[in-house]
């Protein structure tokens, strides 16, 4: 079953271009010789592997020829029949593959492989889930130790949208075949999809350690990066939070090494570095926190450089980082305004951008007022009033685009606090009161 999953992409591609009139290699007849059967089988397997790697169906035809040669020396040699069926699938000759699997069932009625093959063909390729389920269950009935049959049935139920039936099957398959990287990968991705991030990351890390193809490794690292960020976001203990974010950074680093053109890798690494900074800040380790905030700033800027010009996400995150982490309020306004100027952004981003503008102006106003207080100069209070008014306008714009009642309440709370600060600055500006 492990090799069957590798072949899906090639098989589906081949279905559209292979001719149903593909001629079957002329079957040779030789004196029974199991050693010769194994030799020709090995040669056929090499061609099959080349077909998968090079995505060249001509190698499947060569594999067919040599599988038939293998069978000509041993007409009951099951591995050659199974390879023959896979090559037919690779060529898109599904009826021929079914005939071969049925031949396996007749020759080896106590073997589960023929039933397993039909389960794969009907379920994964033809999407005939009812028929596939019947064959997978028969394979498990004949051989309860067949991990690949459990694996196949679990994938089948996933495709049918029946996740509640998958858990036990994956666990049974892993129990029987604990070092199968594709199985661990599939189970890990299933558990992530269904919210069990702890089990997902455990299985995916094991799959990586055992070894995966480059394409699978990329998919697994993407999943792990995202899962560790989500786990860290829910973690209360700052030390554990830091450890989880750092794991996300490791996978982001690896992904960037393989492809430095994807904005999302830098964006996710920025989120992780910012999260590490927040955790260190909560531990009152501001110098270390600032180091990670700087790393996040670098990553967000790179993400902005690589992303589509109308992608608001990295700019929003950078504006937020400037406000709450690096406290560079003027730069925050630059990136929040950048988002507002983008075309066709949805209301959620408009709300967020205006809210951040409000936050920046509020803090700038407070800084101006504090400077005036230090210098005992009332003119600063007047500038603070003007900046507070800008903040109010931005908060009010944010309120227009906010839909969630809790978000609206947050904005109203900010407006209440802002009004108190503005009133105080106004009184000082007009010399009704003195700095306090």
N, C-alpha and C positions, 0 to 999 in steps of 0.2 A: 504493500500500500504506500510505503514511503516513496518509491519511484513513481507510483501512479500519480501522486499529487504534483510531482515535478513536471509531469508530462502534459498536464491539463492545458496550459497555454499553447503549446505546440499543437495539441490535438484539435483545439477549437479553431486555430488558424488554418490547419490543414483541411478541415471539413469543407471550407468554402472553396478550396482550389483543387482538391483531389478528385479524380474522376472515378465514378462508380464502376467504370469498365476496367479498372486496374487488373491486369492479368496476374493470376496466381502462379508463382514459380513452379516449373515442372518438378513433380516429386520424384526424387531418385529412390532406388531401393538397393539396400546393401545388407550384407550379412550382419546380424546383431553384433554390435561392438560398442558397449557403453562408454569406453574410453574415447573413442572417436566422436561419439555423441557429445561428450563433455567439451571436447576441443572445438567443434563447430559451434556449440552453444556459446563458448567463451568469445569466439570471433564475432558472433552475432551480437552479443552484449556490448562489445566495443563499438560496433556500428550504431547501436541504439543510443549509447551514451553520446556519441558524436552528434547524432541527430538532435538530442536534447540541448547540448551545449551550443552547437552552431545554428540551431533552428533551421536545419536543412533536411527536408523530408526525403531527399534522395538516399540518405543514409538509412532511413527506415526500410526502403526497398532492398537495400543490401542486407540489412538485418534479416528481413523476411527470407531471403534466399538461403542464408546460413542457418536460420532456425529450422527450415525445412530439411536442410542437409543433416542437421543434428538428429531430427526425428527419423530420418531415413536409416539411421544406425540403431535407433531405439524408439520404437513406435509408442512406447508408454512413458517417455521421459517428460515428466510434468513441467520442470522449469522451462524447457524449450517451448512447450505449448503456451505457457503463460507469457513468455517473451514474444511469441508470435502474436498473441492477442493484443499486447501493448503496441506492437509495431503497426498492426492494423488500425488501432485507435489513432496512432500518430498520423496515419495516412487518411484518416476520416472514413475508413471502411468499417463502419460500426457493425453492420450485419455479419461481416466476416469475423469480427472480433467475438460477437455473440456465439457464433457457431463453434469457434475454438474453445471458448469457456464451457459451452455445453459438452464438447468433446472431453474436456478435462473432467467434468462431473461424471461422465459415463466411464471413463478409464479409471478414475480414482474417487469412487463414491464416498470414501471415508475421509477425503481431504476437503478442507474448507476453502481452498484457494479459488476454485472455479466459481463458487457462490459469491465469494468476496469480490472477484473480478466483475461479475454481473451486477453486483450491488453498486460498484463504482461507476460502471458504464451507464446503467439506467439512472442512477441518482445524480452523480456529479456532472455527467456530460449531457444526458438526455432530459434531465429534470423530471423523470418519471418516479416521483418519490414513493409512491405506493408499491410499485414493483421493486424498487431498490431496497426498501425496508424489508420486504419479504426475503430477499436474498442475503442481506446482511445478517438478519436474525437466524437464518438457516446456517450461515457460516459459523456464527457464535454457538449455535446448538451443537454442531458437529465438533467444533474445537473451542471450548470455553477459554483456552489460553491464547487464542489468536488476537493479539493486541490491535493489529491493523483493522480487524473487523469492527472492534469497539470504536476505534478511531474513525473509521468510515461512517459508522452509524451516527456517531456524535456530530460529524460534519453535515450529515444528511439532515438531522433534526435542526441544526443551526440554520441551514438554508430554508427549511420549512417554517422557521420562526417559532420553534418550540424549545427555547433555552432551558426550560425546566426539566427536559428529558436528557440534557447533555452532560450535566455535572457528574452523575454517577458513571456514565460511559467513559468520560475523559479520565476519571480517577482509576477506573478499572484498567484502561489502556496503559496509563502511566505506571501502575503497579506491576503490570506484566512486561512493560518495555520502558524502564525508567531512563534510559540513555538515548532515546530516539529524539534527536533535535527537532525534526519537523512536527512530531507529536507534541513536544513541550511548547513549541512556538504556537501551534494551533490552539492548545489549551490556554496558554497565556493570553492570547488575543481574545479568546472567548470570555475569559474571566474579566478582562479589562472592559470589554463591551458591556458586561453585566454588572460592573461596579465593584468587583472584588479585586481591588488594586494590589493588596498585599500578596494574594496568591498569584496574581498575574505577574508581578515583578519577579517573584521567586522562580516561576517556571521559565520566564523569558531570559532571566540571567543564566539559568542552567543551560538553556538552548544555545545562548551565545558562547558559553564556556565549552560546550561540546563541539560547536562549529556549524556554521550555516553558509549558504551561498551569499554572494555579495548583495543580491537583491533582498534576500530574506533578512540579512543582517541589518540592512538599512531600515526595513520595516520594523524590526524588533527594537532597534535603538530609538526610532521615532516614538514608538509606544512607551518605552521605558522613560525617555526624557519627559514626555507628557505626564506619565503616571507619577513619577517622583515629584514633579512640580505640584500636582494635585494633592498628593499625600502630605507634602510639606505644608501646603496651604491649610490643611486641617489639623496639623500637629500643634499641640500647645507647648510642649517642651522645646525651648529654643535650641538646645544642643542637638536634639534629634532633628529639629527643623533644618538646622545648618547641614547636618549629615545628608539628609534627603535632597536638599537643593544641590549639594556638591555632587551627588550621584547624577543628577540631571545634567550638570555642567560637563561631567565626563562624557556622557553620551552625545551631548551637543558638540563638544570638541571633536569627537570622532566623526560625526556627520559632516562637520565643516571641513575636515581634512579630506573627505571623499568628494564633497561638492560645496565649494565656497560661493556658489551663486544663488543659493536659496535664502531668501530673506528670513524665512520662518525659523531657521536654525539659530540665526543671530538674535532674533526676537525672543525665542524661548530661552536662550542662554542669558539674555538680558533680564528676563523675568526671574530666572534662578539667581543670578548675581544680586539683583535688587532684593530678593527675598533673604539672601544671606546677610546683606547689609542691614535689613530691617531687624533680623534676629540679633545681630551684634549690637545694634542700637538699643534694642530692648534690654540687652545685658550691660548697658552703659559703657560699651566699648566703641566709642564714637570714632576713634582713629581708624580702627579696623573696618568699621561700618562704612566710613567714607571711601576706603580703598575699594570695596565691592560696589559702592554706588558709582564710582568712576568707571569700573569695568562694565557696569550695566549701561551707563551713558554711552560708552564706546560701542557696545553691541546694538543699542537702539539706533544710533546714528548710522551704523552700517546697514541695519535692517531698512531704514528709511531710504538709503541710497539704492538698495536692491529692489525694494517693493515698487508696485505700481504707484504712479503719482497720485492717484485718488484712493490709496489705501490708508485709512486714518489710524489704524491700530498702533504702529510703532511711534507715530508722532504723539498720539494721546498718551502713551505710556511714558515717553520721554518728558512730556510736559508735567505729568504727575510726579515723575522722579525729581524733576527740578523743584517742585513745590515741597514735597514731603521728605525728600532725602537730601538733596544737595542745596536746597533753599536758595536757588537762583531764580527769583521770581520773574525777572525781566525775560530770561530765556524761556521760562515756562510760557509766557504770553506769546512769544514768537511761534512756538509749536502748536499752542492751542488755536491761535489765529490761522495757522497753516491748515488745520483741520476744517475750520469753519469755511475757508475759501475753497475747499474741495467740492467737486461736482457729485451730485446724486448720493450723498451720504445720508444714512437713515437718522431718524430722530434721536435714537439712543446716543449716537456719537455727537450730535449737535448739543444735546443736553450736557454730555460729559465735557465737551470743549468749553461751553459757556460757564459751566460750573467751575472748571479749573481757572478760567479767566477771573471769575469772581474771587476764588481763593487767592490767586496771585495778587490782585488789587487790594484785597482785604489786608493781606500781610504787608504789602508795600505801604499802605496807609498807616498801619500800626507802627512800622519802622520809622516813617516820617514823623509821626506824633512823638514817638519815644526820643528821637533825635532832638526835636524841639523842646521836649521836657528837659533833656540833658543840658541844652544850651539856654533854656529859659527864653526862647524866642517864639512869640505868638504866631509869626508868619508860617512857621512849620505846621501849626495846627490848621491853618487855612488850606495849605496844600493837602493835608491829611483828609480834610473834609471833601475836597475835590476827588481824591483818589477813592475815598469811601463811596462817593456817588457813582463812580465807575464800577466799583464792585457790586453795588446794588443793581445797576442796570444789567450787568452780566448775570447775576443771580436770577433776576426777573426773566431774562431770556431763557435761562436754563429751565425755569419753572414752566415755560410755554411748551417745552419739548419733553418734559418728564411725564411719564404715564403711571409709574408705580407709586402708590400712596406713601410708602416708606421713604422713597426718594424725595417726594414733594415735602414731606415732613422735615427731612434733613435740610433742604433748602430754606424752608421757613424758619427753622432754628437758627440757621446762619444769618438770615435777614434780621431776626430779633437781636442777635448778638451784635451785628453790624450797626443796627440803629442806636444801640447804647453807646458804642464807640464813637459813632458820628456825632451824637448829641454832645458828648463830652468835648470832642475836638471843636465843634461849632461854638460852644460856650467860651472856650479858650480863645478861639480865633476872634470872636467879637468882644473879648475882654469882659464877658459876663462872669467868668470864673477864671481861676488860675490853674496852672498845671498841678495835677495831683499824682 
